[in-house]
Amino acid sequence: MKLKLHLVVFGLATLLVTAKNCSAQTPHVAPPPHNSYRTAKEAAAPSSRPKLVVVLVIDQMRGDYVDKFRSQWTGGLKRLLDEGAWFREAAYPYAATETCVGHSTISTGALPATHGMVANAWWDRDSQSMVTCTSDPNAKNVAYADGAATGGDSAWRMRVPAFADELRFQSGGATRVVTFSLKARAAITLAGHKADAVTWFDHGSWVSSSAYGSMPFMEDFVKTHPMKSDYKKTWRLSLSKTAYVYDEKALGAEVPEGWEPTFPHVLGGKAGSDQPDEAFYNQWEMSPFADKYLTKLAENALDQLGLGKSGGTDFLAVGYSTLDHVGHAFGPRSWEIQDTLVQLDRDLGELFAHLDAKIGRGNYVVALSADHGVVPVPEDMQKSGVDAGRLRIPDVQEKIEKALEPFGYTKPAVARIASSDVYFSTGTYDKLKTDPAAMRAVLDTIRSVPGVGEVFRAEELQGRPATQSPIRMAEANSYFDGRSGDLFIVPKPYWLMSSGRPDKTRDRGTGHGTPYNYDQHVPVLLMGWGVEHGEFFGPITPADIAPTLASLCGVTLATRDGRVLAEALKKSATLSHPREDN
Ligand SMILES: [Zn+2]
């Protein structure tokens, strides 16, 4: 069944590529030894393409972090700004600002209304259960180095090929695709449907899936570099205290088990524990040590596979997840966020130096972005006098059931509220659509819950209608028929959707997932092969990354909502590719 689905996905791509691809399978011709006249055919040889595409996604990196903290950077982030193209006003044009959705958008060049990854997890009407965006009943996860793996994951729910899929398919097999992240939903969606190695972290183990290949060198690396060697290490401030903005102790932080609210943070697990436990792995994922480990994994894969030396264009992606864990716990106005970025900047500097040494400066192209931003901790925001708070989803659910009582609906009427999507039990929403009084009662009652801004019905979003309302348009760009909910709750700005009960002692931490700019605005930075240095103020979206990389690599994407960021591309690069029909 899975094979069939893959065929459907690739069948679409096959229809759109011409017979020209057959010739791509013949061995590449070496470039002429001297600076002689280049024919169109020679221009198609490997030297006219980047040797490696590197995609880096920093989970939860707000667009404004660049302006706020760039003076603290000296490594890779600084180099991206100094040498690359910086799109200051990049933002997701949709409402579902979550990890799986953002990574899928970056990797495919399509919006969730097209690629179908509408959330990290959604209510599956067929199985009447929650499914994660990567769960695949036909795949089996495998752990490296005697670790433990559960379940099965792949990209089969992603309804279009990723850029990496198309790159590999259209280059005739010369492309290797390798991705890493702490999260399955990042590593998998960045790679796409097939790949040479897709690796993520699962409760102390490095894991891949039967949907992808597994690499013997990974086994060796994980064995010789056990994470346990980071046990009892300390996350200290990298800069002097005066370099940090905001308060030393972040207000409203949800401090992880075993840590104090301020630096230093010891990776010692639970208080009193004397060996690596669950709390240790949580601390590790929330510390710069995890980013460093991912960088080492990427460098090792580069060396072991000889990425960038295949004669084709290889693909390497890293989803750096630590910033998201840190941001949920400490919020955007914390020293922890700033220090994570300072250290990541150093790691990326090292990664680029490694790429320079192995592949050659200018021979690879880098795209860096984020999957979403984050809202300030509500209690912190309230200090500024602004209306902010926590919208309690269990309250919404309870009130909908109550509102339907006088109309004689079977309980429970609501099957699940997942993210901001309300899913009714089978048949209930169809009945509501023909029962205006009951529908009005439901909508009014949702609007009465503190923190609710608007409610949309599925019929208002289907088919991505033309609208003047940016919120409705963002909701429609996230809407995928059959997968999305029946109703959509939009919180007021600075209100955080919370699954906590009202009687919960006190809410802490923060999150994302709304159609507001603090969740949508992310950095987009390009650097290297074919990219001009510059700062761009025009509005773009992260869906523009894949079409741009495709253009640089001479690859055609079947479906895309994004566009080629031609304003940042060198003319010589854009002109070096022969037309498809040459
Ligand atoms: Zn998150």
Residues whose N, C-alpha, C, O or C-beta is under 5 A from the ligand:
A	BS01	ZN	D324
